[in-house]
Amino acid sequence: MGKITAEGAATTAAVALTAAAVTYFLTKNVYEKKIVTQRSEAYQKDRAEAETIKAARKEAKLPVGKKLESTVFPEIYLWDLEHLGKYFKPEGVGIENKMAALAREKTGDKVADAEIVGRYNKLIGKDECILANIRRKPGEAEPVKAYVRAGPRLDLHFNPKTVNAAIVTCGGLCPGLNNVIREITRSLYFLYGIEGKVYGIVGGYKGFYDPATPPIVLTPESVEDIHHEGGTILSSSRGGFDMDKIVEFIKSKNIRQLYVIGGDGTHRGAFKIHETCMEKQASPRQVQDISIMRLSLKLFVSQLTKSRLLKTIDNDVDYLDRSFGFISSVEAAQASIRAAKVEASCNLPNGVGIVKLMGRSSGFIAAHATLGSGDVDLCLIPEVPIELDGPSGCMPHLFRRVKKNGYAVIVVAEGAGEELLGESTETDASGNKKLPKIGEFMKKAVEDYFKKQGEVATVKYIDPSYMIRSVPANATDTLYCMQLAQNAVHGCMGGFTGFSVGLCNNKMCLLPIPELVATSPRQMNPKGRTWERVLAVTRQPNTMRL
């Protein structure tokens, strides 16, 4: 009897505990919903009050600030893009542009499901643009250039059910390549719900036709975790551009959209594909191939590689605020600079650490890595001539820093010093000239100068070039790559072709490829504020004459 009573008591206690837990969670759920509702109501109230104030100010014609009579905006000219609607009847007429995956995911609750429509907060209409130059000076009357604003379009050109796409990476590596591949794939499937395939072209342009590296099919599942790794899951290479074989692949797989991730050389090659496909479609003999030859071409840009490509880490793409992978590479370079400082400070006598960073035509990485570290005594970039000796010489400056601190750190861009070493006549597989070995030259120059002063320099040389371009993207570049990829897909689905996407004045824009590559690679302004900041940090003499 006692045993039964004990078991009954235990059961009663368990039931009571379960009931208490259920009551707690139900109460907690009601409380949380109440908090969410209160916050939403407070937000809506604040919005309503703000709109009321704006309306009152507008009705009263109150000035919003001081009117500048001397500063005006004259005509605005849009950098227009080529659109497939000029050549073909759109397939997406009548299809609402909404986030496909969100629209499909139902909860089972009829009331809640009725609210799941997956609509975008903002759809881009015709002629929405971003101004290129947002700075104006008094009396300035030059016309203003504008870029096409990126984002989901109001009207679709493609029917998502008929879309097959291909993605290819060319040239050197940079942080963020896998992020871009992942987000293009996910955007095609999740935002537009395509029913075709996404092909990953392995090994650059050669992968379109080389049987040794056949294409792979990309799915949201296969790319789920690739953004945590550096490099590219598709591999990359230079050269291998064969127009006829590439176009043949496009036809055989019914590719409707081609996403090429590369630099200026890659961009030029991809634009040739675009032009060739458009020519074939315009020919009467190719009328039967129009549907399978229709190509929406999108290209990405990031920092230059050593082959002067736009997609690696040099940040020398004209018109863009920055290229993807640049921030990650600058961050990765910090470890090498710290290592150089430790080596220089611990090795006697007169320790000097030299770090060579990427920067074929421009010194953006070297300059920003210098500013980010705060440990550099001398920064050498391609835009500023190197003077070894004399009043503005870098060697006397370096000698003084070593004598004062016991050591010094030098950061040099790989393209610096051509005025000292001369231009190389050798080229790599992409046709880019090979650069003189500025790092080894500076190491010997330091040792020779100290020897002339009757001293011995202990020089440690570090070349982390491939290390800083093979790291995974950091948080900043991860977000940037996601924006680039999504807007690339939005642009393609909207029917734009022969364009690139990038950040201009902190806004996402679509840019025509011919204009973009015409003035790239850009260089850092040697009379600008970034170089002024470098001089303030390193306290080196300025060899750029005003």
C-alpha positions as CSV (number, residue, x, y, z in Angstrom):
1,M,0.0,0.0,0.0
2,G,2.8,2.3,0.9
3,K,4.5,1.5,-2.4
4,I,1.4,2.4,-4.4
5,T,1.0,5.6,-2.4
6,A,4.6,6.6,-3.2
7,E,4.2,5.9,-6.9
8,G,0.9,7.8,-7.0
9,A,2.5,10.7,-5.3
10,A,5.4,10.7,-7.7
11,T,3.0,10.6,-10.7
12,T,1.0,13.5,-9.2
13,A,4.2,15.5,-8.7
14,A,5.3,14.8,-12.3
15,V,1.9,15.9,-13.6
16,A,2.0,19.0,-11.5
17,L,5.5,19.8,-12.7
18,T,4.5,19.3,-16.3
19,A,1.4,21.5,-15.9
20,A,3.6,24.2,-14.3
21,A,6.1,24.0,-17.1
22,V,3.3,24.3,-19.7
23,T,1.8,27.2,-17.9
24,Y,5.2,28.9,-17.7
25,F,5.9,28.6,-21.4
26,L,2.4,29.6,-22.4
27,T,2.6,32.7,-20.1
28,K,6.1,33.4,-21.4
29,N,4.9,33.1,-25.0
30,V,2.0,35.5,-24.4
31,Y,4.3,37.9,-22.6
32,E,6.9,37.8,-25.5
33,K,4.1,38.4,-28.1
34,K,2.9,41.3,-26.0
35,I,6.4,42.8,-25.9
36,V,6.7,42.4,-29.7
37,T,3.3,44.1,-30.2
38,Q,4.2,47.0,-27.9
39,R,7.5,47.5,-29.7
40,S,5.8,47.4,-33.1
41,E,3.1,49.9,-31.9
42,A,5.8,52.2,-30.5
43,Y,7.7,52.1,-33.7
44,Q,4.6,52.8,-35.8
45,K,3.8,55.7,-33.4
46,D,7.3,57.2,-33.8
47,R,7.0,56.8,-37.6
48,A,3.6,58.5,-37.6
49,E,4.9,61.4,-35.5
50,A,7.9,61.9,-37.7
51,E,5.8,61.9,-40.8
52,T,3.4,64.4,-39.2
53,I,6.3,66.7,-38.4
54,K,7.7,66.5,-41.9
55,A,4.2,67.2,-43.4
56,A,3.8,70.2,-41.1
57,R,7.2,71.6,-42.1
58,K,6.4,71.1,-45.7
59,E,3.0,72.8,-45.4
60,A,4.5,75.7,-43.6
61,K,7.3,75.9,-46.2
62,L,9.9,76.0,-43.6
63,P,13.5,75.8,-44.9
64,V,15.4,72.6,-44.3
65,G,18.7,74.4,-44.1
66,K,20.7,77.1,-45.8
67,K,20.1,77.5,-49.5
68,L,23.4,77.5,-51.4
69,E,23.0,79.9,-54.3
70,S,26.5,79.2,-55.7
71,T,26.3,75.4,-55.7
72,V,23.9,73.8,-58.2
73,F,23.4,70.5,-59.9
74,P,23.2,70.9,-63.7
75,E,22.2,68.1,-66.1
76,I,22.4,64.5,-65.0
77,Y,23.5,61.8,-67.4
78,L,22.8,58.2,-66.7
79,W,25.4,55.5,-67.6
80,D,22.8,53.3,-69.3
81,L,23.1,49.6,-69.6
82,E,22.3,47.3,-72.5
83,H,19.0,45.5,-72.0
84,L,17.9,42.2,-73.6
85,G,14.4,43.7,-74.1
86,K,15.9,45.6,-77.0
87,Y,16.4,42.4,-78.9
88,F,13.9,39.9,-77.4
89,K,10.4,39.7,-76.1
90,P,10.6,39.4,-72.3
91,E,9.6,36.0,-70.9
92,G,8.8,37.3,-67.4
93,V,5.8,39.5,-68.4
94,G,3.1,39.1,-65.7
95,I,5.3,37.3,-63.3
96,E,5.4,39.0,-59.9
97,N,8.9,39.6,-58.6
98,K,8.9,38.2,-55.1
99,M,11.2,36.2,-52.9
100,A,10.3,32.7,-54.0
101,A,11.6,30.7,-51.0
102,L,9.9,32.9,-48.5
103,A,6.6,32.6,-50.5
104,R,6.8,28.8,-50.5
105,E,7.6,28.2,-46.8
106,K,4.2,27.6,-45.1
107,T,3.7,27.2,-41.4
108,G,0.4,25.3,-41.4
109,D,-1.4,28.2,-39.8
110,K,-3.9,29.6,-42.4
111,V,-3.9,33.0,-40.9
112,A,-0.1,33.3,-40.7
113,D,0.3,31.7,-44.2
114,A,-2.0,34.3,-45.7
115,E,0.5,37.0,-44.7
116,I,3.5,35.1,-46.3
117,V,3.8,36.7,-49.7
118,G,7.5,37.1,-49.9
119,R,7.3,40.6,-51.5
120,Y,10.4,42.8,-51.5
121,N,10.3,46.0,-49.5
122,K,11.4,48.0,-52.5
123,L,11.4,47.2,-56.3
124,I,13.5,49.3,-58.6
125,G,11.8,51.2,-61.4
126,K,13.0,52.8,-64.5
127,D,15.8,55.5,-64.3
128,E,16.4,55.2,-60.6
129,C,20.0,56.1,-60.2
130,I,22.9,56.9,-57.9
131,L,24.9,60.1,-58.5
132,A,28.6,59.5,-59.2
133,N,30.0,62.7,-57.7
134,I,28.1,63.7,-54.6
135,R,30.6,66.5,-53.8
136,R,29.9,69.9,-55.4
137,K,32.0,73.1,-55.3
138,P,30.7,76.7,-55.6
139,G,30.5,77.6,-59.3
140,E,31.1,74.1,-60.5
141,A,28.9,73.6,-63.6
142,E,30.1,70.2,-65.0
143,P,27.3,67.7,-65.9
144,V,26.7,65.0,-63.3
145,K,27.2,61.3,-64.1
146,A,24.8,58.8,-62.6
147,Y,24.8,55.0,-62.3
148,V,21.9,52.6,-62.6
149,R,20.7,51.7,-59.1
150,A,21.0,48.0,-58.3
151,G,18.3,45.9,-56.7
152,P,15.3,43.7,-57.5
153,R,13.5,45.0,-60.6
154,L,9.8,45.8,-61.0
155,D,9.7,43.9,-64.3
156,L,11.3,40.6,-64.9
157,H,12.8,39.7,-68.3
158,F,13.4,36.0,-67.6
159,N,10.9,33.4,-66.5
160,P,12.7,31.7,-63.5
161,K,11.4,28.3,-64.7
162,T,13.5,28.4,-67.8
163,V,16.8,29.7,-66.3
164,N,20.1,27.7,-66.5
165,A,23.1,29.6,-65.2
166,A,26.9,29.2,-65.1
167,I,29.5,30.6,-62.7
168,V,33.2,30.8,-63.5
169,T,36.2,32.2,-61.6
170,C,39.3,33.3,-63.4
171,G,42.7,34.8,-62.6
172,G,44.2,35.0,-59.1
173,L,42.6,34.3,-55.8
174,C,41.1,36.8,-53.4
175,P,39.0,36.6,-50.2
176,G,35.3,36.3,-50.9
177,L,35.2,34.2,-54.1
178,N,33.4,31.3,-52.3
179,N,31.0,33.8,-50.8
180,V,30.1,35.1,-54.2
181,I,29.6,31.6,-55.6
182,R,27.5,30.7,-52.7
183,E,25.3,33.7,-52.8
184,I,24.7,33.7,-56.5
185,T,23.6,30.0,-56.2
186,R,21.3,30.7,-53.3
187,S,19.8,33.8,-54.8
188,L,18.9,32.0,-58.0
189,Y,17.2,29.2,-56.1
190,F,15.8,31.0,-53.0
191,L,15.0,34.5,-54.4
192,Y,13.8,33.5,-57.8
193,G,13.1,29.8,-57.5
194,I,14.7,28.8,-60.8
195,E,13.9,25.3,-62.0
196,G,17.0,24.9,-64.1
197,K,20.6,24.1,-63.1
198,V,23.5,26.2,-61.9
199,Y,26.8,25.0,-63.4
200,G,30.1,25.7,-61.7
201,I,32.8,25.9,-64.4
202,V,36.0,24.4,-63.0
203,G,39.4,25.9,-63.6
204,G,38.6,29.2,-65.3
205,Y,37.7,29.7,-69.0
206,K,39.3,26.4,-69.9
207,G,36.7,24.6,-67.8
208,F,34.1,25.3,-70.4
209,Y,35.6,22.7,-72.7
210,D,38.4,20.8,-71.0
211,P,37.3,17.1,-70.4
212,A,39.8,16.9,-67.6
213,T,37.8,19.5,-65.5
214,P,34.1,19.0,-66.3
215,P,31.6,21.4,-64.8
216,I,29.8,20.6,-61.6
217,V,26.2,21.3,-60.6
218,L,25.9,23.8,-57.8
219,T,23.0,23.5,-55.4
220,P,22.1,25.4,-52.1
221,E,23.2,22.2,-50.3
222,S,26.5,21.9,-52.0
223,V,27.5,25.5,-51.3
224,E,26.1,25.7,-47.8
225,D,29.5,26.0,-46.0
226,I,32.0,27.1,-48.6
227,H,32.0,30.7,-47.4
228,H,34.0,29.6,-44.4
229,E,37.0,28.7,-46.6
230,G,39.4,30.8,-48.7
231,G,40.0,30.4,-52.4
232,T,37.4,29.1,-54.8
233,I,35.7,25.7,-54.9
234,L,35.7,26.0,-58.7
235,S,39.5,26.5,-58.9
236,S,40.9,29.2,-61.2
237,S,43.5,29.7,-63.9
238,R,44.8,32.2,-66.3
239,G,44.3,32.1,-70.1
240,G,42.4,29.3,-71.8
241,F,40.0,31.7,-73.5
242,D,38.6,29.9,-76.6
243,M,35.5,31.8,-77.9
244,D,34.1,29.1,-80.1
245,K,34.3,26.4,-77.5
246,I,32.9,28.6,-74.8
247,V,29.9,29.6,-76.9
248,E,29.4,25.9,-77.8
249,F,29.1,25.0,-74.1
250,I,26.6,27.9,-73.6
251,K,24.5,26.5,-76.4
252,S,24.7,22.8,-75.4
253,K,23.6,23.5,-71.8
254,N,21.1,26.2,-72.7
255,I,22.8,28.7,-70.4
256,R,20.7,31.8,-69.9
257,Q,22.9,33.7,-67.5
258,L,26.7,33.7,-67.2
259,Y,28.3,35.0,-64.0
260,V,32.1,35.7,-64.5
261,I,34.1,36.5,-61.5
262,G,37.4,38.0,-62.5
263,G,39.5,41.1,-63.2
264,D,39.8,43.6,-66.1
265,G,41.3,40.9,-68.4
266,T,38.6,38.5,-67.5
267,H,36.0,41.2,-67.9
268,R,37.2,42.0,-71.4
269,G,37.0,38.3,-72.3
270,A,33.6,38.0,-70.9
271,F,32.4,41.0,-72.8
272,K,33.6,39.4,-76.0
273,I,31.4,36.4,-75.1
274,H,28.5,38.8,-74.7
275,E,29.1,40.5,-78.0
276,T,29.6,37.2,-79.9
277,C,26.3,35.8,-78.5
278,M,24.5,39.0,-79.4
279,E,25.9,38.9,-82.9
280,K,24.8,35.3,-83.4
281,Q,21.3,36.2,-82.2
282,A,21.1,39.1,-84.6
283,S,22.0,37.0,-87.6
284,P,19.1,35.7,-89.7
285,R,20.8,32.3,-89.9
286,Q,20.8,32.0,-86.2
287,V,17.1,32.8,-85.6
288,Q,16.4,29.2,-84.4
289,D,19.1,29.6,-81.8
290,I,17.8,32.8,-80.2
291,S,16.2,31.2,-77.2
292,I,19.3,29.1,-76.4
293,M,21.8,31.8,-77.1
294,R,20.1,34.5,-75.0
295,L,22.7,35.5,-72.5
296,S,22.5,37.7,-69.5
297,L,26.1,38.6,-68.6
298,K,27.2,39.7,-65.2
299,L,30.7,40.3,-64.0
300,F,32.2,41.0,-60.6
301,V,35.2,43.0,-59.7
302,S,37.5,43.0,-56.7
303,Q,41.1,43.8,-56.0
304,L,43.7,43.3,-58.6
305,T,45.9,40.2,-58.6
306,K,49.5,40.2,-59.5
307,S,48.3,39.9,-63.1
308,R,46.5,43.2,-63.0
309,L,43.1,41.7,-62.7
310,L,40.3,43.6,-61.1
311,K,39.0,40.8,-58.9
312,T,41.8,40.3,-56.4
313,I,43.0,42.5,-53.6
314,D,44.6,45.7,-55.0
315,N,41.4,47.8,-54.8
316,D,42.3,49.5,-58.1
317,V,39.0,49.2,-59.9
318,D,37.9,52.6,-61.1
319,Y,34.6,54.2,-59.9
320,L,34.1,51.7,-57.1
321,D,34.4,52.5,-53.4
322,R,36.3,49.3,-52.9
323,S,36.5,45.8,-54.3
324,F,35.5,42.6,-52.4
325,G,38.4,40.9,-50.6
326,F,40.3,44.1,-50.1
327,I,39.4,44.7,-46.4
328,S,40.1,41.0,-45.6
329,S,43.5,41.2,-47.2
330,V,44.5,44.4,-45.4
331,E,43.4,42.7,-42.2
332,A,45.4,39.6,-43.0
333,A,48.5,41.7,-43.8
334,Q,48.6,42.9,-40.1
335,A,50.0,39.6,-38.9
336,S,53.0,39.9,-41.3
337,I,53.7,43.4,-40.2
338,R,53.6,42.4,-36.6
339,A,55.9,39.5,-37.3
340,A,58.3,41.9,-39.1
341,K,58.2,44.2,-36.1
342,V,59.0,41.3,-33.7
343,E,61.9,40.1,-35.9
344,A,63.3,43.6,-36.3
345,S,63.1,44.5,-32.6
346,C,64.6,41.2,-31.4
347,N,67.5,40.8,-33.9
348,L,70.6,42.9,-33.1
349,P,72.2,45.0,-34.3
350,N,70.0,47.5,-36.1
351,G,67.0,45.2,-36.9
352,V,65.0,46.1,-40.0
353,G,61.8,44.1,-41.1
354,I,60.6,44.4,-44.7
355,V,57.1,43.2,-45.7
356,K,56.2,43.1,-49.4
357,L,52.5,43.3,-50.2
358,M,50.5,43.0,-53.4
359,G,50.0,46.1,-55.4
360,R,51.1,45.9,-59.1
361,S,49.9,49.3,-60.2
362,S,48.6,50.8,-57.0
363,G,49.5,51.0,-53.3
364,F,46.1,50.7,-51.7
365,I,46.9,47.5,-49.8
366,A,50.3,48.8,-48.6
367,A,49.0,52.1,-47.6
368,H,45.9,50.8,-45.7
369,A,47.9,48.0,-44.1
370,T,50.4,50.7,-42.9
371,L,47.6,52.8,-41.5
372,G,45.9,49.8,-39.9
373,S,49.1,48.6,-38.1
374,G,50.6,51.8,-36.8
375,D,54.0,50.0,-36.6
376,V,55.4,51.0,-40.0
377,D,58.3,53.4,-40.4
378,L,58.5,53.5,-44.2
379,C,55.8,52.8,-46.8
380,L,56.7,52.5,-50.5
381,I,54.0,52.5,-53.3
382,P,54.0,52.6,-57.1
383,E,52.4,56.0,-57.2
384,V,55.2,57.8,-55.3
385,P,58.8,57.7,-56.6
386,I,61.5,56.2,-54.4
387,E,64.5,58.4,-53.5
388,L,67.2,56.3,-51.7
389,D,69.5,59.1,-50.6
390,G,69.5,62.9,-50.3
391,P,67.4,65.3,-48.2
392,S,64.2,63.4,-49.0
393,G,65.9,60.0,-49.2
394,C,64.2,57.0,-47.5
395,M,67.5,55.5,-46.3
396,P,68.6,58.5,-44.1
397,H,65.0,58.5,-42.6
398,L,65.3,54.7,-42.0
399,F,68.7,55.1,-40.4
400,R,67.4,57.8,-38.0
401,R,64.4,55.6,-37.0
402,V,66.7,52.6,-36.3
403,K,69.1,54.8,-34.2
404,K,66.2,56.2,-32.2
405,N,64.1,53.1,-31.7
406,G,66.6,50.3,-32.2
407,Y,64.7,48.9,-35.2
408,A,62.4,49.8,-38.1
409,V,59.7,48.3,-40.3
410,I,59.2,48.8,-44.1
411,V,56.1,48.0,-46.1
412,V,56.6,47.9,-49.9
413,A,54.1,47.3,-52.6
414,E,55.2,44.8,-55.3
415,G,54.9,47.4,-58.1
416,A,57.0,50.1,-56.4
417,G,60.4,51.3,-57.6
418,E,60.2,50.8,-61.3
419,E,61.9,54.1,-61.7
420,L,64.9,52.5,-59.9
421,L,64.8,49.0,-61.3
422,G,63.4,49.6,-64.8
423,E,60.5,47.8,-66.4
424,S,60.6,44.0,-67.0
425,T,60.1,42.6,-70.5
426,E,58.9,39.2,-69.3
427,T,55.2,38.4,-69.1
428,D,53.1,35.9,-67.3
429,A,50.4,33.5,-68.7
430,S,47.8,36.4,-68.8
431,G,50.1,38.7,-70.7
432,N,51.0,40.9,-67.7
433,K,54.5,42.0,-67.4
434,K,56.5,40.5,-64.5
435,L,57.6,42.9,-61.9
436,P,61.1,43.6,-60.7
437,K,62.0,42.1,-57.3
438,I,61.6,45.3,-55.2
439,G,61.7,43.4,-51.9
440,E,65.1,41.9,-52.5
441,F,66.3,45.2,-53.9
442,M,65.3,47.1,-50.7
443,K,66.9,44.5,-48.5
444,K,70.2,44.9,-50.2
445,A,69.8,48.7,-50.3
446,V,69.3,48.8,-46.6
447,E,72.3,46.6,-45.9
448,D,74.5,48.6,-48.2
449,Y,73.5,52.0,-46.7
450,F,74.2,50.9,-43.2
451,K,77.5,49.5,-44.3
452,K,78.4,52.9,-45.7
453,Q,77.6,54.4,-42.3
454,G,80.0,52.0,-40.7
455,E,77.1,49.9,-39.2
456,V,75.6,46.5,-39.7
457,A,71.9,46.0,-40.4
458,T,70.1,42.8,-39.6
459,V,67.4,42.7,-42.2
460,K,64.5,40.2,-42.2
461,Y,62.4,40.0,-45.4
462,I,58.8,38.7,-45.4
463,D,56.6,38.1,-48.5
464,P,53.1,37.1,-47.5
465,S,51.5,37.9,-50.9
466,Y,49.8,34.6,-51.4
467,M,48.9,34.3,-47.7
468,I,46.8,37.4,-47.6
469,R,44.8,36.6,-50.7
470,S,43.9,33.0,-49.7
471,V,42.2,33.8,-46.4
472,P,38.5,33.5,-45.9
473,A,36.5,36.8,-46.2
474,N,36.0,38.7,-42.9
475,A,32.6,39.9,-41.8
476,T,32.8,43.1,-43.8
477,D,33.6,41.4,-47.0
478,T,31.1,38.6,-46.4
479,L,28.3,41.2,-46.2
480,Y,29.7,43.0,-49.3
481,C,29.9,39.7,-51.3
482,M,26.3,38.9,-50.4
483,Q,25.1,42.3,-51.6
484,L,27.2,41.9,-54.9
485,A,25.8,38.4,-55.6
486,Q,22.2,39.2,-54.9
487,N,22.3,42.4,-57.0
488,A,24.0,40.5,-59.8
489,V,21.2,38.1,-59.9
490,H,18.6,40.9,-59.7
491,G,20.3,42.6,-62.6
492,C,20.3,39.5,-64.7
493,M,16.7,38.5,-64.0
494,G,15.8,42.1,-64.9
495,G,17.3,41.6,-68.3
496,F,20.4,43.7,-68.1
497,T,23.5,42.4,-69.9
498,G,27.2,43.3,-70.2
499,F,27.3,44.9,-66.8
500,S,29.2,44.8,-63.5
501,V,28.0,45.5,-60.0
502,G,29.8,47.4,-57.3
503,L,29.6,49.9,-54.4
504,C,29.6,53.6,-55.5
505,N,29.1,56.2,-52.8
506,N,28.1,53.4,-50.4
507,K,25.2,52.5,-52.7
508,M,25.0,49.3,-54.9
509,C,25.1,50.2,-58.6
510,L,25.1,48.5,-62.0
511,L,28.0,49.6,-64.3
512,P,28.6,49.0,-68.0
513,I,31.7,46.8,-68.4
514,P,33.3,48.8,-71.3
515,E,33.3,52.0,-69.2
516,L,34.5,50.2,-66.1
517,V,37.6,48.6,-67.7
518,A,38.5,51.6,-69.9
519,T,40.0,53.5,-66.9
520,S,41.1,50.6,-64.7
521,P,43.4,50.0,-63.0
522,R,43.2,53.2,-61.0
523,Q,45.9,54.5,-58.8
524,M,45.9,56.0,-55.4
525,N,46.1,59.8,-55.4
526,P,49.7,60.6,-54.2
527,K,48.4,64.1,-53.4
528,G,45.3,62.9,-51.6
529,R,44.4,62.4,-48.0
530,T,45.2,58.7,-47.7
531,W,48.8,59.4,-48.6
532,E,48.9,62.3,-46.2
533,R,47.8,60.0,-43.4
534,V,50.5,57.5,-44.3
535,L,53.1,60.3,-44.1
536,A,51.7,61.3,-40.7
537,V,52.0,57.8,-39.4
538,T,55.4,56.9,-40.8
539,R,56.9,60.4,-40.6
540,Q,58.8,59.6,-43.8
541,P,59.8,62.4,-46.2
542,N,57.4,63.0,-49.0
543,T,59.1,62.5,-52.4
544,M,55.9,63.6,-54.3
545,R,56.6,67.2,-55.3
546,L,53.7,69.6,-55.0
